[in-house]
């Protein structure tokens, strides 16, 4: 069965859980027979946007590039999953308009919790003024106004966030139901997280 491509765009602060959830959603959609590509923010910066800095212009260029690749994948029947901070609303909205088949997932978490989780200590350094241009601290992050899905990784377990995303995608008709296939592995994997 041929599935329609779409872009699943995760946005949120560094450490909120975008990449983790993107990977879990990708695993599940592959089990359902869908073609998936993940464009992770860190990987894209290394391979597609090498040389770009962290000015607003460079950040916008990076997110536009990710959006362009997502557009190409989407129109060719692939589910493109972007997991990049993408701090500016205007560029995310531009990508939504360009791609068309676009689902925005806002992954929210408080700065206090992100600082507690941060093994590299970047939030602590940014809050002390030692790291410049740090999104959410010394650089702006503009949360989406009307995302299709919002998950709060501070208050929800990973399984709850994953379930909320998959439930939306099923209800909206983007993906086939996992239950329709009576997929025991799927039900087990969700409940065992």
Residue pairs with C-beta under 8 A, 6 or more apart in sequence:
1 33
1 176
2 77
3 33
3 34
3 35
3 77
3 79
3 175
3 176
4 77
4 101
4 174
5 35
5 73
5 74
5 75
5 76
5 77
5 78
5 79
5 80
5 101
6 74
6 79
6 80
6 101
6 102
6 103
6 174
7 67
7 70
7 71
7 73
7 74
7 79
7 80
7 81
7 82
7 95
7 99
7 101
7 102
7 103
8 22
8 25
8 79
8 80
8 81
8 82
8 103
8 105
8 165
8 169
9 70
9 82
9 86
9 92
9 95
9 96
9 102
9 103
9 104
9 105
10 18
10 19
10 21
10 22
10 81
10 82
10 83
10 84
10 105
10 107
11 18
11 84
11 85
11 86
11 92
11 104
11 105
11 106
11 107
11 144
11 147
12 18
12 85
12 106
12 107
12 108
12 109
13 85
13 109
13 111
13 114
13 135
13 136
13 141
14 85
14 114
14 122
14 123
14 135
14 136
15 109
15 114
15 117
15 118
15 123
16 107
16 108
16 109
16 114
16 153
17 107
17 109
17 151
17 153
17 158
17 161
18 41
18 83
18 84
18 85
18 107
19 40
19 41
19 42
19 83
20 158
21 83
21 105
21 107
21 151
21 153
21 158
21 161
21 162
21 165
22 38
22 40
22 81
22 82
22 83
23 38
24 158
24 162
25 81
25 162
25 165
25 166
26 36
26 38
26 79
26 81
28 162
28 166
28 178
28 186
28 189
29 36
29 79
29 175
30 36
31 178
31 183
31 185
31 186
32 175
32 176
32 178
32 181
32 183
33 176
34 79
34 175
35 77
35 78
35 79
36 78
36 79
36 81
37 73
37 78
37 79
37 80
37 81
38 81
38 82
38 83
39 66
39 69
39 70
39 80
39 81
39 82
39 83
39 84
40 83
40 84
41 66
41 82
41 83
41 84
41 85
41 86
44 62
44 65
44 66
44 84
45 52
45 62
48 65
48 66
48 69
49 61
49 62
49 65
52 58
52 59
52 61
52 62
54 133
54 139
55 133
56 88
59 87
59 88
59 91
60 88
60 91
62 84
63 84
63 86
63 88
63 91
63 92
63 95
64 91
64 94
64 95
66 82
66 84
66 86
66 95
67 82
67 91
67 94
67 95
67 98
67 99
68 98
69 80
70 80
70 82
70 95
70 99
71 95
71 98
71 99
73 79
73 80
74 80
74 99
74 100
74 101
79 175
85 135
85 141
86 92
87 135
87 136
87 139
87 140
87 141
87 142
88 140
88 142
89 142
89 143
89 144
89 145
92 104
92 144
95 102
96 102
96 104
103 148
103 149
103 168
103 169
103 172
103 174
104 144
104 147
104 148
104 149
105 147
105 148
105 149
105 150
105 151
105 165
106 143
106 144
106 147
106 149
106 150
106 151
107 151
107 153
107 161
108 143
108 150
108 151
108 152
108 153
108 154
109 152
109 153
109 154
110 154
111 123
111 127
111 136
111 137
113 154
114 123
114 136
115 123
115 124
115 127
118 124
122 131
122 134
123 134
123 137
125 131
126 134
126 137
126 138
127 137
129 138
131 137
131 138
132 138
133 139
135 141
148 168
148 172
149 164
149 165
149 168
151 160
151 161
151 164
151 165
152 161
153 161
156 164
157 193
158 193
159 190
159 191
159 193
162 190
162 193
163 190
166 175
166 178
169 175
170 176
170 177
170 178
178 186
178 187
179 186
179 187
